């Protein structure tokens, strides 16, 4: 770490490309990456409006004509299911004068009517009509529909959108993260996740990248969450200790995980990942055994659900999912909901209760993290030292049997991988 390195100039001519190699190094990143509004605007163009971004889940639209308000970065998006059952991602902006056509969080609607001048659009985005049509004689209505997100794709019910007309497929973008989603779905006796518990929204005065880094940072839990670990008496703290057999892993494409399965397998107790035992969830256990067989069900219930960050905004956190939304260089929102597994009512009830206890209005877990995000955002505005050091565990970084980089549970292998991917996206033509 070079604390005496020369100051990196932030100001530059508009025509001069930014030298990202001067801001993102192997083991450190420059503080301006979190505090420069111009960098944030460039991130929106090159990451949020170019790559695949998680938007929502198919289960949030159970019936034809259902819709729900979502976002891609700060951009408001309507996720709709038309009468044929197809899912659309629409920009919530009237093409006439720019008014939002929908202000309700969710509902059922065959059409949306702009309150300003009465233009009406079908739930697949097409312009249905406008008042006093003689004023638009000769106008091609097919060119005046709601804007559509260029590409929409779904994997195991998880819906992603990309504003870029061309680029890698969703499967190429997800890569090894698909296996984490597969493992998540296996936790259901019916092989499906449902996102039906409703969302909590937490706004923090922090740059979005602090949130992304934190999700698979196995170094902080022993300190930031020490109080809740003590109250819960769950043994979670040992998963992130220096003696833990868990590993941190970087999958590529910005995706990373804390793989806690080695610790759970060492315990060899089904449902220990949820701090309970199979006999306390007899109906769930019975349904899992009926679906997968006794031996396979036991393995699934020992391994538990993944702890994976799917870049840039979807965090699957064992019992919850977090959706990260950047609003400004120093403001972000976390949308959090309890995971629900199809065919597992007894487990789902406890998942909802535990989610409220950890990330609800009186919960400890997210409050702890939010405090760290905001303190870090305040701290990084100081001019010295310029660089944030990310070298923990570099000397013991290694490759697993699948070719992915791994480190010890508390190492910064995921964070270094995330920043390498960030730099590649920002440098791309």
C-alpha positions, 0 to 999 in steps of 0.5 A: 500500500503506497500512502505517499503516492502522488495525488491522482488528478480528477479534473480532465478535459471532456474529450480525454478518456479516463485512465482507469488503471490510475484508479484501480490497481491490483490491491488498492482503489482510489477514493475518488471512485466513491466520491466523484459524481462524474464517475458515477454518471459514467458508471451508469452508462457503462455498467447499469445501462449496458450490462445485465441487471436484475429487475425482479422475479416472475412470481411477483406477477402471478396473473396476466395483466399484473405489474410491479414498479422496479428500477434499473439503476435510478431509472424507473421501470415497469415490469408487466405481464401481458394478457398472454403471460409474457413479461415486459420491462417498460420505461415509466415515462410518457413519450409525449411530455415525459410524465410518469404513466404509473405511480402505484407500486403494484397492481393489475392493469390492462393499460396505463393512462398518462395523467397529464394529457390522457395518452393510454398505453397497453401493458406491453407498451404499445400506444392505444390512443390519445384524446382529440386524435385529429390533432395527430393526423398523419402521425405513426402511433407505432413509434410513440409507445412506451420505451422498452428495455432492449433485452429481457431474459429470465433464469429460474424465474429471476428476470434480468434486463439490459438496455444494450441492444447487443452483448453477451447473453444472460447465461454468458453474463451469469456464468458460474452464478447460475449454479448458485441459483440452481442450488437456491431453487433446490432448497424448495421441494418443488424446485422454485423460489417465490418472491412474495413476502413484500419488500423493505426499503433501506436508503443509505447515504453511501456509494453503491460499490460499498454495498456490493463489496460488503456482501461477500466480505467475510472479514467484517461480520465478526466485528460489525455483527458481533452483538447480534451473533452474541444475542442469537447464539447461532454460531454464525460468528465461527463461520467467519473466523480465522479458523473457519474452513469456509472459503471466499470465491470469485466466479468471474464476471463480477460475481462472488460468494462466501461458500459456507458449505465446508463448515456446514458439512463439518457440522453434518446437521441438516438445517444448521445453516438456518440455526435449527434442526430438521425435527423442528420443520417436520413438514418441510423435511417430509416434502424434501425427502419425498421430492429428492429422496432421503439421502439427497434431501439430507445433503441439500438441507446440510449445505443450505442456501448460497451467499452470493453476490450477482453483479451488479445488484442481486445479493442472495443472502441465505434467507433473503435477497437484497436488490441494490439500487444506486441513486447518486454517487453518495446515495443508494437503496437496498430492497430486501425481502424474505426468500420463500420456497414453493411447497414449504409453508412451515419454513417460509413462515420462519423465513419471514419472521427471521427476516423481520428480526434481522433487516426489519425496522427494529432489526440489527443486521442491516442497521449495523451494515448501514452504519458502516456504509455511511461512516465509510462514505464520510471517511473516504472524503478525507484526502489522505490516505488516497487509496483503499487497501484490498490486499488481505489474503493475496499471498494465499489466494489459490484456484479451486478444482473448477478454476475459480479463485478462492481465499480463506473465509476472511480474505478479500479475494471477492473484492479484488475480483469485483474491481478487476471486472469493474475496470474491464467494464469501464475501459470497454469501448 
